[in-house]
Amino acid sequence: MTLNKKTIALVLSTLLLGATHPAMAAEDEDARRAILELRSQLKQSDMLRNNLASQVQQLQNELRQIRGQLETLGNNTQQLDARANDDIGPSAQVGDPVEQRAYDSALDLFRAGNYTAAAKALANFSSVYPNSVLAPSALFYEGSSRYASRDFKGAIQTLDKMVRAYSKDEKAGDALLVIAGSQLELNNIKASKATLQRTIKDYPGTPAADTAKERLKLY
């Protein structure tokens, strides 16, 4: 059978079209895959940006909290220094001059800002003179020294002992404030609030209770 030129051209064109369709389909599939991959990458980029923004916000919040805690720490230390200076009066005197010198020397370390040495000296005083009339003050300033030197767990332990043994002492309310500050520094917000509320309840009408009320407003 003899094919004319027109028929041959039609057959060739049909074969060529049939050969190009799979290639075009493959290119379309590749393009779709590329688009899907691009969309996935864009989505991941958005998620990363959102996560980064969230982390930045969290860091900013933590920084504000740290600044607040440092300010509180500074205020507390100043108040404790002032309280130590007030203890020079007759109420801090005892009959035994050796005992008195031991206490005064330890308290001088606190006033000088040598808090680590002060804590050690005051702990030694409490050990040597457990029944001293100065025992409540020694425990208070030992705990305060530990707080000022950022030994917050030690401060809580020492001051809790002081409050339990000498709940009627004039410094007991202040001891609770330092405990609350230590708990805040340890990020135990719940315990810190509870201690401030306890200060208000157990020592109403005192400067310590007034301070506790003001601090609760910051939580």
Stockholm file with secondary structure:
# STOCKHOLM 1.0

chainA/1-219         MTLNKKTIALVLSTLLLGATHPAMAAEDEDARRAILELRSQLKQSDMLRNNLASQVQQLQNELRQIRGQLETLGNNTQQLDARANDDIGPSAQVGDPVEQRAYDSALDLFRAGNYTAAAKALANFSSVYPNSVLAPSALFYEGSSRYASRDFKGAIQTLDKMVRAYSKDEKAGDALLVIAGSQLELNNIKASKATLQRTIKDYPGTPAADTAKERLKLY
#=GR chainA/1-219 SS CCCCHHHHHHHHHHHHHHHHHHHHHHHHHHHHHHHHHHHHHHHHHHHHHHHHHHHHHHHHHHHHHHHHHHHHHHHHHHHHHHHHHHTTSGGGCCSCHHHHHHHHHHHHHHHTTCHHHHHHHHHHHHHHCTTCTTHHHHHHHHHHHHHHTTCHHHHHHHHHHHHHHCTTSTTHHHHHHHHHHHHHHTTCHHHHHHHHHHHHHHSTTSHHHHHHHHHHTTC
#=GC SS_cons         CCCCHHHHHHHHHHHHHHHHHHHHHHHHHHHHHHHHHHHHHHHHHHHHHHHHHHHHHHHHHHHHHHHHHHHHHHHHHHHHHHHHHHTTSGGGCCSCHHHHHHHHHHHHHHHTTCHHHHHHHHHHHHHHCTTCTTHHHHHHHHHHHHHHTTCHHHHHHHHHHHHHHCTTSTTHHHHHHHHHHHHHHTTCHHHHHHHHHHHHHHSTTSHHHHHHHHHHTTC
//
